[in-house]
Amino acid sequence: MKLKRITILFIGIAVITCHSLAQERPRQKLALTVIATLVGHKGQVLALAFSPNGELLATTSYEDNATRLWNTATGQLIATLEGILPVFSPDGHVLMTSSKKTVKLWDAVTGKPKFDLIGHEGLITAASFSPDGSKVATGSEDGTVRLWDAATGQTSAMLTVLHVKKIPRYRIISRMLHVSEDVSVKFSPDQQTVLTNTYWKESPARLWDVTGGRVRAVLGGHTRIGVGHQTETVGVKAADFSRDGKFIATQSFETVRLWDAATGMLIKDFNIPFLVTSFSPDSKWLGLVDIGKDVGFLNLETLKVQPAFGDVNTQFLNQLAFSPDSRTCVIASGYKHYHATLIDIPTARVRAEIPLFVKWGFDFVSDYQKDSDLLSFQPSSKFLMGANNGSIRMWDVLTGALAWETTEGRAPATFSRDGNLLATVGKDKKTVLLWTVQSN
């Protein structure tokens, strides 16, 4: 572990294609200082996670199959833990990692093991705590979801999401034919139900009772126009609750359906010409949805669509996020001209358009994004961060002006919950930089 201090201060000097709403706004100042360089991983660091209070940082290398737990105040290593995909419990006292078919629970303060959650026959594809931290839900390639008691490590229910045909894996042909299937699972905000989905053939999403493990609702019916212009049913590739727990959105590659979470009844469905949509943190909006020639935000109180005003290009749209205060939405779209569009939620007007970094590759079928800015908001909602494999930049969300940039850090990058700390991977891919964040 190396400690050093490097202060970098940038003030945006150019407004990038700003809407008149933001042209006279004062520029936000942003300063970041490296306070620690965390050294120890042998392979590339591919995941970072802060504890809820920001006092701990978990860093993961898939090549190491290890998670390192750090004290953010001192930069000292607390423990090296087996497993990847680190998730802290809501109270920050427990850290969860996944290792092939097993989920492991650790004491986050000491790094000592608590329980191994054993029972899945396939690789773990999802793992999450309930909102109060009393339960754990795990999804696996074996087509099941298991619910566990976090205090005892015992299984409380097993849900069969997908019937997976068992093929002898020792045969060469069988191994070639094996198709892994990611099973996703999420707790409802009131933790009385869990929502599961797996994008396989015609597989729907399902809403399950946590206590009895029975299906409460089947959320499917997504369709597309297939070969010969025939309508065919497709699976649900994504499903999520609104933050208040009143709604569920299910999505395929061509439609999004809105459901009443209490009854499982369909409210409305929409065609969408892009891959992503999302609920706002305040649970007032679902965006974006297609409304004929335009796109807009669905008001979840009135169930009416507010069209977005300005140049909102949704061609090749593959990122969408709301700011924590729900006043800004950002989308990333475009092919050769890959850019972020900042949209003011109260007025649905475009504030600014920001050019993004993108690097294209080519496979046997078509071009694909080899590297690009991954977008996320700083918790204060004042800044938008873009992190790629060579740099990190931040922009003022009101004007689109560049506020800070560095080539010392790279993706992945994540903020602590209070926004006062930023963790990034270093240029060598194996170290992690810990930054303090100050803004006006």
Buried (B, 14 or more C-beta within 10 A) or exposed (E): EEEEEEEBEBBBEEBBBBBEBBEEBEBBBBBBBBBBBBBBBEBEBBBBBBBBEBBBBBBBBEEBBBBBBBBBEEBEBBBEBBBBBBBBBEEBBBBBBBBEBBBBBBBBBEBEEBBBBEBBEBBBBBBBBBBEBBBBBBBBBBBBBBBBBBEEBEBBBEBBBBEBEEEEEEEEEEEEEEEEBBBBBBBBBBBBBBBBBBBBEEBBBBBBBBEEBEBBBEBBBBBBEEEEEEEEBBBBBBBBBBBBBBBBBBBBBBBBBBBEBBEBEBBEBBEBEBBBBBBBBBBBBBBBBBBEEBBBBBEBEEEEBBEBBBEBBBEBBBBBBBBBBBBBBBBBBBEEEBBBBBBBBEBBBBBBBBBBBBEEEEEEEEEEBEBBBBBBBBBBBBBBBBBBBEBBBBBBBBBBBBBBBBEBBBBBBBBBBEBBBBBBBBBEBBBBBBBBBEBE
